[in-house]
Amino acid sequence: MEQSAHEVANWQYYFAIAVFLVTYGFIISEKLNRAVIALFGAAIMIIFGIVDLHTAFTSHIQWETITLLIGMMILVHITSQSGVFEFVAIKAAKAAGGKPIRILLLLSLLTAVGSAFLDNVTTVLLIVPVTLSITRILKVNPVPYLISEVLFSNIGGTATLIGDPPNIMIGSANKHLDFNAFLLNLAPIVIIISIVTLGIIYFLYRNKLKTTPEQIKKLMALNEKDYIKDQSLLLKSISILGLTILGFVLHSIIHVDAAVIAMTGATLLMLIGVKEHDIEDVFAHVEWVTIFFFAGLFVLVGGLIDIGLISSLAKEVIDVTNGDIGFAAILILWVSGIASATIDNIPFVATMIPLIQDLATGLGLSVDSPQIEVLWWALSLGACLGGNGTLIGASANVVVAGIAKREGHAFSYMDFLKIGLPLTIIALLLSHAYIYLRYLM
């Protein structure tokens, strides 16, 4: 048995695995707050000497991931206060001529683009209320719109470094995988999957969404400018959000970490765009439950690293695949896709990152070797796209289902599964073909 950070007793080895599995079980069950459970599991790992406290803070907790998340949460919250997202949604609905099926396709695309640059949950929280308003005016069933927006939030989030937490985690663990690397490697397949999914969505709903000319007139009479709450904040927030994204794009030239760029943008926008008495409200809107969940999770996975389990699993993967990186990539894609459809993709990715790093070491390669890049893209595609497989596959799915139920438009686990699962299988098949043709031929 191999130890990573320090020697552990035999009982600690099995105890660490038990703590991880029990904690994981509670996270999946969603019976208790996931942040509290993750932190409690992390505390147990430290108390029983499996993880050293100093090592937990200096090695296991990925501060780049946490700082990037906090920075983007602050930026998006302040920007949302200007009303710009509602403005864009109403503008899109009017651009579609008020036609229900066209609006469905446009709002889905808007969600995908939004999710590429904002986190998925924030994107759906901004787009869903406007969608409900539009469908109310047109008197059409909002459920197809909501399900489609969930699907496209997960598809769009796959395209960039900042679009989905798994990508943020992968990027933080591999400095050479910057914003441009994600965009160049993942955006092409995301565009293909989006086009195919749009075609299927159109085919499914083209004859099911009907409205009247009177309802269309009502929608076209809306003035999108009425939704802008603060013109000055709009200009400031869009400018700084744009500069922040430009900073991500220029990462390889300016050599500044994405986390530093995001936090600089966030603090600058607070300085020039938020009144002193509103600063505390901005910090209150950071999703601290998510942040503490990440911190606890990193320590939990750190426990598995320190007892040598991750390196043992990596050796097993090498044995199963005979050291074939192509086979390993396809295996990671499908295992990630299936796992992420049934459990939260964040803890799964947190476990897979050190496994891939150890896999590289076992093959005699460095973790930033171009030869293993395909493994990271396979993990990202599987984890992000797999979230569309079931209603509990990703946080955005659960959030939208909750809003729909509250507004009297509930859809069941099976309603979502009937559409989400086939589209996920198609997306994974397309990803399989893309990985093979681009990286393995």
TANOR-V733846 format. One record per pair of residues at least 6 apart in sequence whose ideal C-beta (glycine too) atoms are under 6 Angstrom apart, sorted by the first residue. I is the first residue (numbers start at 1). J is the second residue. If there is no record, write none. Layout:
# TANOR-V733846
I & J
I & J
This chain:
# TANOR-V733846
1 & 308
2 & 308
2 & 311
3 & 308
4 & 305
4 & 306
4 & 308
5 & 55
5 & 306
8 & 307
12 & 50
13 & 307
16 & 50
16 & 303
16 & 307
19 & 41
19 & 44
20 & 300
20 & 304
23 & 37
23 & 41
26 & 32
26 & 37
27 & 34
27 & 37
28 & 343
34 & 293
35 & 289
35 & 292
35 & 293
38 & 293
38 & 296
38 & 297
39 & 292
39 & 296
41 & 300
42 & 296
42 & 299
42 & 300
45 & 51
45 & 303
46 & 53
50 & 303
51 & 299
51 & 302
51 & 303
51 & 306
56 & 299
60 & 298
60 & 299
60 & 302
61 & 295
61 & 298
62 & 172
62 & 298
64 & 172
64 & 259
65 & 168
65 & 169
65 & 172
66 & 291
66 & 294
67 & 259
67 & 263
68 & 168
68 & 258
68 & 259
68 & 262
70 & 286
71 & 262
71 & 263
71 & 266
72 & 262
73 & 286
73 & 287
74 & 266
74 & 282
75 & 241
75 & 265
75 & 266
76 & 118
76 & 122
77 & 285
78 & 237
78 & 269
78 & 273
79 & 237
79 & 241
80 & 126
82 & 230
82 & 233
82 & 234
82 & 237
83 & 227
83 & 228
83 & 229
84 & 234
85 & 126
86 & 130
86 & 227
87 & 224
87 & 227
87 & 228
89 & 130
90 & 222
90 & 224
91 & 224
92 & 106
92 & 110
93 & 103
93 & 134
94 & 220
96 & 102
96 & 103
96 & 106
98 & 216
98 & 219
98 & 220
100 & 138
100 & 140
100 & 209
100 & 211
101 & 206
101 & 209
104 & 145
105 & 198
107 & 131
108 & 148
108 & 152
111 & 123
111 & 127
111 & 149
111 & 152
111 & 153
112 & 152
112 & 155
112 & 156
112 & 194
114 & 123
115 & 123
115 & 153
115 & 156
115 & 157
115 & 163
116 & 156
116 & 159
116 & 160
116 & 163
120 & 153
120 & 157
120 & 396
121 & 395
121 & 396
121 & 399
123 & 153
124 & 153
124 & 396
124 & 399
124 & 400
127 & 149
128 & 400
128 & 403
131 & 145
132 & 142
132 & 407
135 & 142
137 & 218
137 & 219
138 & 211
138 & 215
139 & 215
140 & 209
140 & 211
142 & 409
143 & 409
143 & 411
144 & 205
146 & 400
146 & 404
147 & 419
148 & 201
150 & 396
150 & 397
150 & 400
151 & 388
153 & 396
154 & 387
154 & 388
154 & 394
155 & 193
155 & 194
157 & 163
157 & 164
157 & 384
158 & 186
158 & 190
158 & 384
159 & 186
159 & 187
159 & 190
160 & 182
160 & 183
161 & 167
161 & 171
161 & 179
161 & 182
164 & 384
165 & 346
166 & 345
166 & 349
166 & 383
166 & 384
167 & 380
169 & 349
170 & 376
170 & 380
171 & 177
173 & 353
176 & 368
178 & 251
178 & 252
179 & 248
179 & 249
179 & 251
185 & 377
189 & 431
189 & 434
192 & 430
193 & 427
193 & 430
197 & 423
233 & 273
236 & 272
236 & 273
237 & 273
240 & 265
240 & 268
240 & 269
244 & 261
244 & 265
247 & 261
248 & 258
274 & 282
297 & 347
297 & 350
301 & 350
301 & 351
304 & 310
305 & 354
310 & 354
310 & 355
310 & 358
311 & 358
313 & 355
314 & 355
314 & 358
314 & 359
314 & 362
315 & 362
317 & 359
318 & 362
321 & 327
321 & 328
323 & 363
326 & 440
329 & 374
329 & 375
329 & 378
329 & 435
332 & 375
332 & 378
332 & 379
333 & 378
333 & 381
333 & 382
336 & 379
336 & 382
336 & 383
337 & 382
337 & 386
337 & 428
339 & 348
340 & 383
340 & 386
340 & 387
340 & 393
341 & 386
341 & 389
341 & 390
341 & 393
345 & 383
345 & 387
349 & 383
352 & 379
356 & 375
357 & 367
360 & 367
360 & 372
365 & 371
365 & 372
374 & 439
378 & 435
381 & 431
385 & 427
387 & 393
387 & 394
388 & 420
388 & 424
389 & 420
389 & 421
389 & 424
390 & 417
391 & 397
391 & 401
391 & 413
391 & 416
404 & 410
404 & 411
